Structures are given as C-alpha cells and as structure tokens.
Amino acid sequence: MNTLDVTSLSKSFGAARVLDSVNLTLTPGSITAVVGASGCGKTTLLRLVAGFENPDAGTVEIDGTQVAGPGRCVAAHRRAVGYVAQDGALFPHLNVGANIAYGLHGRLGRKAIREQVARLLETVSLDQSFAARRPHELSGGQQQRVALARALARRPALMLLDEPFSALDTGLRAATRKAVTQVLLDAGVTTLLVTHDQAEALSIADQVAVMRDGRFTSVGTPQQVYRNPADQFTAEFLGDCVLLPCTVRSGSAESALGRVPVTADDGPGTLMLRPEQLRATVTADSHGGAGLGTVVASEFLGHEVLLTIDPGGDTPAFTVRQHSIDPPPVHAKVCIDIIGSGLVFR
C-alpha cells in the first residue's frame, strides 16, 4: 500500500488554474521532491495534501484512506501528517522542549513527554541542553531541526517539507539538508518535499517530479529525469545543457561536435548534451572541423572549471564542465570529446 496517492488533483484560484489534474504516488519510506519555478503550483499541491486547502477535483489518499475528494475533506490535524514550513515556524514564546512537545499534550503523561523530547533531540543531533533554549537563541539550521523534531513527535505517516532550507546560507543549507535527510531515512518516514533548488531535489530524493504551470513534465528517479528528461524545458530546468542543431541518420546525430549516438528517428532536431559529457583538450589542429573550437572564457569554481567554447560558424558557444587541474587556457584551440550518448528534442 502506498503512503500517498494523489489522483487527478486540480485547484483554481479565481480564473487561475494552479493545479491541472496532477497524479503522484509515494511509496513507504521514500523521499519525493517536487521541483519547479515560483508560481508553478508546487506549494499548492503541498497545502492540498496537508489539508490547508480543498481541491476542486481529484482525490488524496494517505495510507489507503481518502482524506480529500468529492464530498470528503478530513481536517488537517486528523491526517497523520507532519509539516515543516520554510522558516520552521517555531513558537517564539515556548522553549525548544515545549515546541517539540506541543502536539503530545493530552496523548502522553509528563514523564513520557520528557522522555520523548529527549529522544527526539537525540534523533535530530541536538544536545539535551537545547530543550531549555528559546528559538531566537538557535541558528537557522538548529531551528529547522527543532521544527523537524516537533513534526516527528506525533509519528506521522507522511512528512511534508515546504522549502525548508531556502532561508539558510549556502554552507549551512548543505549541512542541514544532509542532517535532516539522514533523520528522515533513519526514521523511515515517507516525505514529500517542495523546492525550487534543482541540486537539492536531485541530491536527497528517491523520486523527483518536475512541475510546470500546474502539471508534471517528468516524474522518475533523479538519474532518470536528469539524464533522460521528457522535454527541453525539463532538461534546461534541471541543469546546464549544451543544445546544438543536428540531423539524425541511422542512430547518430550529426552536429558541430561530430557524430553522437542517439535513440531517435531520422531527421532534423536539437541535440542535448550535459556539460559534464564534454572534455576539452588542447589541439594543434588549426584547420577547424567537427569537434573543434576555441576557448573564449574560463570560470574557475574550485574543484571544477566552466569553459565557454566557440565552435565557429553559425553554431552558438557552449559550456564544458571539467576538473580544474590544468584546463585549456583562454584562446586555446581545443578538441571536444563526447562521453556517452545524447538526446534529441523536436
């Protein structure tokens, strides 16, 4: 039995169609990331699953029980769902221990609550002394972990995360993301995360769903949606692309970079490669030809470098991503080697 089944879910606000017949399934213990630009409908989907909004059409089932659908809407607090907002949304007038214990009163005795708070602090890798602190005395990452502990306290069947790391600085975001993901995996809690951060979605999720204008353009494992995107929008949204005009003949795409193996019907199209599939090496060949170009810019990023290559002619410049040890210098003539196969969009 799936933890979450969303079927033909639709929602409009006035004349604006925000969700358009969305389908999504989450298996037990998995993490699914819905990724998309601002305004695409991803947060509305989360709110419908949580019970903060009612759908216009379609159904939501949690652990096999319908919680939203025609003539039925189970209240948010009865859905066995944990929710972590973007800013954590801790109660400022309560200390950390009271925040975590908030949903336990009336369910457990005082001693059991203290024991549960202690276990949850340990679960999110916070010392027991944090129980007496106020939210304003915590860092952003610590606040997010307390919010997660509070959401885990009621042992939800489903955890909902609404861009929980976006307010953190880069270094803290990566560390907190890793810690929170490990907590969720250790707890075995099925999780639905919405984010606009592609790297975040690809790095922590078992399943990634790319949303555009209220619909999913692609749903699959991170590897599937990144390496075999359903369309050009999905390809460009999930990462840098090298897009070149091509002509497909007998399983090969002929482009400015030469022949690239593809699985596509014969005819014209647009060849898509990822920058990491390309390797630029300095060549003495000055006669041009397929696979040759000139380095016109270099961007050093520490462990890697982004090279902008001009292949000449009418073909636009493209980016090559490779390790930063002895990269070809600017103005160098280079030969481009291609790793793997490409995709063709039409």
N, C-alpha and C positions, 0 to 999 in steps of 0.2 A: 504494500500500500504506500502510495506517495504521501509525503508530508504536506505538499501544497499542489493543488491543481487549479489553475486559472483557465477558464474556458470562455472564449468569445466575449471577453470583457470589454465594455465600451463605456465612455464617460464624456459628456459635453458640459461646458460651462457657457450658457447662453448659446450663441451661434458657433462657438469654437469647439470643434471636435478634438478632444485632448487624447483620448484612447480610442482606437478603432479595431474592435474585435481581436483583442490580444489573447494569445494562448501561451501558457508557460507551466512547466512541471518541475518540481523539486523533489529529488529522491532523498530518503532519510540520511542525515549526517552530511549532506553535501553543502557546498557554498556556491551560490549563483550570484553573479554580478550583472546588473542591468546598467549598461553604459550608454551615454548619449549626451548631446549638447543641451544647454539650458533651454527649457521650454519644450522638450521633446515628449514629455509625459511620464517620465520615469518616477518622479516623486508622487504623482497622482496614482500610479499603479501601487506604490507602497502604501499610500493612505487608504486605498480601497481594500487592500489585503488586511491592513491593521484595523479597519472598521471606522476610520475617521470620516470617510465619505461613503456614499451609497452608489453602486453602479447603475447606469441606465439600462444596461443589458448584460447578459452573461452571468457566470457563477464563479464563486470562490469556495473551494473545499480545503479544509485543514484536517489532516489525519482522517480523511474519509467522510468528514461531516461538513455539510454545506453550511457556510456561515454568511453567505451573501448570494442573492439571486432573486428571481421573481417571487415577490410576496414574503421574502425572508431576509432579515438582517440581524445577525447576532451582535450584541453590543461589544465594543472594543475590549472591555475588561473581562469578557467571558470567552475570548477567542484563544486562550493559551498562547499568546504572542508576546514576545519581548520586543521592546522598541528603544533604539538608541538614536537620539536626534543629533543633528550636525554639531551642535555646541555642547552636547552632553546633557544639558537642561537639568543640572542638579539643583536641588532646593537650597538656596543660599542660607536660609535660616537654620538648617539642620547640619550637624556634623556628618562626616563620612559614614560612620556606623549607622546613624539614623537614616541617612539616604538609602543605604543598601537594605536596611530592614523595613523600609516603608511599606512594601507590599506583603510583609509577613505577619503584621499585627492582626490578631483575630484568627490566624491559622496555626500559630505556634506559641508556646509559652515563652516567658522571658529568657530562661536558660537556653532553650532550644534556639531562640533567635540569636543570642550572643554567640553560640557555637556555630550557627550558620553564617553569621557575619565574618567570624574568624576564618572559616573555611573558604569563603568567597574572596576575602582579601588575599589569602594564600594563592587561590586559583589565578587571580589577576596579577600576581607577583608584587603585592604591596605588603609592607611590614604591618604588624598588628597596631603599631603606634599611630598609623594613619586614621584609625577609627575615630580618634578624638579631634581630628583637624576639620577645619571649615573648607568649603570648596575654594574660597579665594586664596587659601594657603597652598593650593596644589598647582602644579604645572598643567599645561594643556593636555599632555599625554596621560598624566595621572588622573585628571578629571574624566577623560574618556574611559579609562579602565574602571573607575568607580561607577560610571554610568553603565558599563557592561556588567559589572558585578550586580548592580541593582536589577538589571533586566534578567540576569540569570537566576536571581534569588527565587523566583516563582517557578523555576524549572519549566520554561516554555517549550512547546513543541516546535515553535518557529521563532527565529530571531530576525528582526528587521533592522537594518542599519541605513540611516539616511545621511550619506556623505559624511561619515563620522570622522574622517581625517583631514578634511579640506581646510579647516581653520588652523591647522598646525604648520609650523615651518618645515622646510624640506627634510632636514635631518631627523627631527622629532617625528615627523609623519611616517618615515620609513620604519623607524624603530617601533613606534606604537602599532603600526599596521602589522608588523611581524608578530608582536606580542599578542595582540588581540586575535589574530588568525590562529595562533597556536592554542589559545584558550578555547576558542570555538571548536577546534579539531579535537582537543582533549576531552571536551565536554560532550562531543558528538551531537551538537545542536545544529539542526538544519538552518541555514542562514540565507536570507535574501538581502543583498547589498545594492544600493543605487549609488552611482558615482559618475562624474564626468572625466575622471582620470583614467585614461586607457591603460597605462602601465599598472595602476592599482588593480584594475579589473583582471588583466591578464596574469598578474603575479599571484593572486590569492584565491582565485575562483576555480572550481571544478567545471563550471558551466558559465559561459558568457553570452549575454543576449544584447545585441546592438539595437538601439531604438532610434527611430527617425520619424517625426511627425505622427506619433501615436501608434506606430507599428514596429514590429521587429523585422529588421532586414536580414538578420542572421542569428542563429542560436546554435551553439555547439561548444565543444571543449575550447580552451584558449588556443591550442595549437590549430584546431580546425578553422576557427573564424579568422585567425591571423594569417595562416598560410593559404587557405582556400576560401577567401571571402566571397559572399554571394554576388556582390556587385562592386562597382568602382567606389561608390560612397563609403561602403563598409571598409574597403581596403585602405582608403585615404584617412578615414577616421581613426583607425586602429594603429596607424603608424606611417612613417615616411614611405613613399612609393617612388619608383622610377617608372614613368609611363612613357612609352615610345610607340609611334605609329609602326605597324607591322603588316606583313602579309603572310598568312599561314598556308603552307604547302606540305602535304604528306607528313603531318605531325611535327613540323618545325616552323617557328615564327622567324621570318627574315626581317631584321631591323638594323638600325645604325650600329648595333653591337654584334652583328653577325647572326648566326642561326642559333636559336634557343629551342630546346624540346618543349612542346606543349601538348595538351589534350584539347583540341578544338577543331571545328570544321574548317575547311579551306576557305580563304577569302581574306579581305582586309579587316583589321581590328586594332585594338590598343593593347600592347604587351605590358604587363605589370610584373615588376621585379621588386624585391625589397633591397634597400641599400647594402645590407649585410651579405647579400648574394654576390656582390661585385667585389673584385680585387683589382686594384690598380698597381701596375709595376712599370717602372721607367723603361722605355724602349728607345733604341737608336733609330728606329724606323721613322723617317720623316716624309713618307710618301702618302700618308693617310690610309684610308681603307676601313673596313668593318672592324670594330673593336678597338679603334684607336681614338685618342682625344688628347686634350691639353688641360692641365690643372690650372684653373683660373682663380681658385680661392681655397683656403685651408682653415678649418676651425678646430682648434685644439681643445679637447674636452677631458684631458687627463688620461684615462685608460684607453681612449679611442680618439680618432680624428675624423672629421667630416670633410671630404674633398669634393669640391664642385668641379665637374668635368665638362668641358665644352667639346662635343664630338665634331663640331664644324657643320657647315651646310645649314639646312633648314631645321635640323633637329635641335630642340632646346637643351640647355645644360641640365645635368642631373647630378645627384649626390651619391657618393660612395662612402660607406661607413666601414672603417677598418682599424686595426690596432695602431697605436700611436708611436710605435718604435720604428724609426727611420722611414716615415712616409714619404712619398714622392713630393718634391718641393713645388711651390707655385711656378708656373710657366713650363714645367717639365712635360715632355711628350710621354704619354703612358699607353700601355696596352691594357684592355679590360678583359679579365677572365670572369666567366659566369659559373657560379656554383648552383647545381640543381636545375630545376625546370621553372618555367614561367606560367602565368595565367593570361588569358586573352579575354578582354571585355569588348562587347559590341553594343 
